[in-house]
Amino acid sequence: MMIFNRFPAAVGVLLAIVVALNFSMPTAVYGQSAQAPATDPTNAGKVVFSRANCVGCHKWHGNGGGGYGGDALSLRKTEMTRDQIIETVGCGRPGTGMPFFMRGAYDEVKCHDMNRQDAGAQMPPEGGTFLRPKDIEAVADYVIAHIKGAGEPTYAECVTFFSNTSRVCDVYKAQAPKPDDATASTGKDQ
């Protein structure tokens, strides 16, 4: 008791520091907010898009490019419907590097009207993780809402995906549209 009476201010300051560090550590360690905003119902799909490593081939922006499975198609330019995206994520794409993420695909569940024997050498690879049907639907909803038909990736989209502390977005910041000289000097649209 005697110690606490002699150092009450020091104990209070120490407690305040511990509490402050406890709340700030997840943000400081990960470089982003501790929780995703609950306002966007497609956030679950964004999480699965990252966790299932869709970004490995399709990249964060969905524009595709080289990956372990080859050159992934651009999800920004796709004309697939939600149901087609769900089937493609679940069953993969035969004859390509697009893996399947549904447990039992081509075995218990026919995919693209084929079983494993029908697919033969065209059998798509197995994804690194199996996804539940609701996760596959969430990815499809995320792609439809944020990637499909979105045009070229922007700085704002990059910041939304990674957070404003990611240096990955710097390349898009440099490419952000700048007003042309005439508009900048007169302040009027031409």
C-alpha positions as CSV (number, residue, x, y, z in Angstrom):
1,M,0.0,0.0,0.0
2,M,2.8,2.4,0.8
3,I,4.2,2.1,-2.7
4,F,1.0,3.0,-4.4
5,N,0.5,6.1,-2.2
6,R,4.0,7.4,-3.1
7,F,3.5,6.9,-6.9
8,P,-0.2,7.3,-7.8
9,A,0.5,9.6,-10.7
10,A,3.2,7.2,-12.2
11,V,0.8,4.2,-11.9
12,G,-2.0,6.1,-13.6
13,V,0.3,7.2,-16.5
14,L,1.6,3.7,-16.9
15,L,-1.9,2.3,-17.1
16,A,-2.9,4.9,-19.6
17,I,0.1,4.0,-21.8
18,V,-0.7,0.3,-21.7
19,V,-4.4,0.9,-22.6
20,A,-3.4,3.3,-25.5
21,L,-0.9,0.8,-26.9
22,N,-3.4,-2.0,-26.7
23,F,-5.8,-0.1,-28.9
24,S,-3.2,1.2,-31.3
25,M,-1.2,-1.9,-31.9
26,P,-3.4,-3.7,-34.5
27,T,-3.5,-0.5,-36.6
28,A,0.2,0.2,-36.3
29,V,1.2,-3.4,-37.0
30,Y,-1.0,-4.0,-40.0
31,G,-1.0,-0.5,-41.4
32,Q,-4.7,-0.5,-41.7
33,S,-7.8,-0.1,-39.7
34,A,-8.5,-3.0,-37.2
35,Q,-12.0,-3.6,-38.7
36,A,-13.4,-3.2,-42.2
37,P,-16.3,-0.7,-42.4
38,A,-19.6,-2.6,-42.0
39,T,-21.3,-0.3,-44.5
40,D,-20.2,-2.3,-47.6
41,P,-22.0,-5.7,-47.8
42,T,-19.4,-6.9,-50.2
43,N,-16.5,-6.6,-47.7
44,A,-16.8,-10.4,-47.0
45,G,-16.1,-11.1,-50.7
46,K,-13.1,-8.8,-50.7
47,V,-11.7,-10.7,-47.7
48,V,-12.2,-14.0,-49.5
49,F,-10.7,-12.6,-52.8
50,S,-7.5,-11.9,-50.8
51,R,-7.5,-15.0,-48.6
52,A,-8.2,-17.5,-51.5
53,N,-5.3,-15.7,-53.4
54,C,-7.5,-14.6,-56.3
55,V,-5.1,-11.6,-56.2
56,G,-2.2,-14.0,-57.1
57,C,-3.4,-14.1,-60.7
58,H,-6.1,-11.5,-61.1
59,K,-4.2,-8.9,-59.0
60,W,-5.9,-6.7,-56.5
61,H,-7.6,-4.7,-59.3
62,G,-8.9,-7.7,-61.2
63,N,-7.2,-6.7,-64.4
64,G,-5.4,-10.0,-64.6
65,G,-2.0,-10.6,-65.8
66,G,0.7,-13.2,-65.1
67,G,0.3,-15.5,-62.2
68,Y,1.1,-19.1,-61.2
69,G,-1.7,-20.3,-63.4
70,G,-0.7,-18.3,-66.4
71,D,-2.2,-15.1,-67.7
72,A,-5.4,-14.6,-65.8
73,L,-8.4,-13.0,-67.6
74,S,-9.4,-9.5,-66.7
75,L,-12.4,-9.5,-64.4
76,R,-12.8,-5.8,-65.3
77,K,-13.6,-6.8,-68.9
78,T,-15.5,-10.0,-68.2
79,E,-19.0,-10.4,-69.5
80,M,-19.8,-13.3,-67.2
81,T,-22.9,-13.1,-65.1
82,R,-23.0,-13.7,-61.3
83,D,-24.0,-17.3,-61.8
84,Q,-21.1,-17.9,-64.3
85,I,-18.6,-16.3,-61.9
86,I,-19.9,-18.6,-59.1
87,E,-19.5,-21.6,-61.4
88,T,-16.0,-20.5,-62.5
89,V,-14.8,-20.0,-58.9
90,G,-16.3,-23.2,-57.7
91,C,-15.4,-25.4,-60.7
92,G,-12.4,-23.6,-62.2
93,R,-12.0,-23.5,-66.0
94,P,-11.0,-26.7,-67.7
95,G,-7.9,-26.5,-69.9
96,T,-6.7,-23.3,-68.1
97,G,-4.8,-22.5,-64.9
98,M,-8.0,-21.3,-63.2
99,P,-8.3,-23.6,-60.2
100,F,-11.5,-24.9,-58.6
101,F,-12.3,-23.9,-55.1
102,M,-15.4,-26.1,-54.4
103,R,-14.9,-29.3,-52.3
104,G,-16.0,-32.3,-54.3
105,A,-15.8,-30.5,-57.7
106,Y,-15.7,-33.0,-60.5
107,D,-16.2,-35.9,-58.0
108,E,-19.4,-35.5,-56.0
109,V,-20.5,-32.4,-58.0
110,K,-20.4,-32.3,-61.8
111,C,-18.8,-29.1,-63.1
112,H,-19.3,-27.8,-66.6
113,D,-21.4,-31.0,-67.1
114,M,-18.2,-33.1,-66.5
115,N,-16.8,-35.3,-63.9
116,R,-13.1,-35.9,-63.2
117,Q,-12.9,-38.7,-65.9
118,D,-14.7,-36.5,-68.5
119,A,-12.3,-33.6,-67.8
120,G,-9.3,-35.9,-68.2
121,A,-6.2,-33.8,-69.2
122,Q,-8.3,-30.7,-69.2
123,M,-8.9,-31.0,-65.4
124,P,-8.3,-27.6,-63.7
125,P,-6.0,-27.5,-60.8
126,E,-7.3,-27.6,-57.2
127,G,-7.3,-24.2,-55.5
128,G,-5.0,-23.8,-52.4
129,T,-8.1,-23.7,-50.2
130,F,-11.7,-24.9,-50.5
131,L,-14.4,-22.2,-50.1
132,R,-17.9,-22.6,-48.7
133,P,-20.7,-21.8,-51.1
134,K,-21.5,-18.6,-49.3
135,D,-17.8,-17.5,-49.7
136,I,-17.9,-18.3,-53.4
137,E,-21.1,-16.2,-53.7
138,A,-19.5,-13.4,-51.7
139,V,-16.5,-13.3,-54.1
140,A,-18.9,-13.1,-57.1
141,D,-20.8,-10.3,-55.4
142,Y,-17.5,-8.4,-54.7
143,V,-16.4,-8.8,-58.4
144,I,-19.7,-7.6,-59.7
145,A,-19.9,-4.6,-57.3
146,H,-16.3,-3.4,-57.5
147,I,-14.4,-4.9,-60.4
148,K,-16.5,-5.9,-63.4
149,G,-16.8,-3.0,-65.8
150,A,-14.8,-0.6,-63.7
151,G,-12.3,0.5,-66.3
152,E,-8.6,1.0,-65.5
153,P,-7.6,0.8,-61.8
154,T,-7.4,4.1,-59.9
155,Y,-5.6,5.4,-56.9
156,A,-8.9,5.7,-55.0
157,E,-9.7,2.0,-55.7
158,C,-6.2,1.0,-54.6
159,V,-6.5,2.9,-51.3
160,T,-9.9,1.3,-50.7
161,F,-8.4,-2.2,-51.3
162,F,-5.2,-1.8,-49.3
163,S,-5.7,1.3,-47.1
164,N,-4.1,4.7,-47.5
165,T,-0.8,3.5,-45.9
166,S,0.2,1.1,-48.6
167,R,3.0,2.1,-51.0
168,V,1.5,-0.3,-53.6
169,C,-0.9,2.6,-54.5
170,D,1.9,5.1,-55.2
171,V,2.1,4.1,-58.8
172,Y,-1.6,5.0,-59.3
173,K,-1.2,8.3,-57.4
174,A,1.4,9.4,-59.9
175,Q,-1.0,8.5,-62.7
176,A,-4.0,10.3,-61.2
177,P,-5.7,12.6,-63.7
178,K,-4.4,16.1,-63.6
179,P,-6.3,19.1,-65.0
180,D,-5.1,20.2,-68.4
181,D,-3.2,23.4,-68.5
182,A,-6.1,25.4,-70.0
183,T,-8.5,24.3,-67.3
184,A,-5.9,24.9,-64.5
185,S,-5.0,28.4,-65.7
186,T,-8.5,29.7,-66.3
187,G,-10.4,27.6,-63.8
188,K,-13.1,26.9,-66.4
189,D,-13.9,23.8,-68.3
190,Q,-13.3,24.1,-72.0
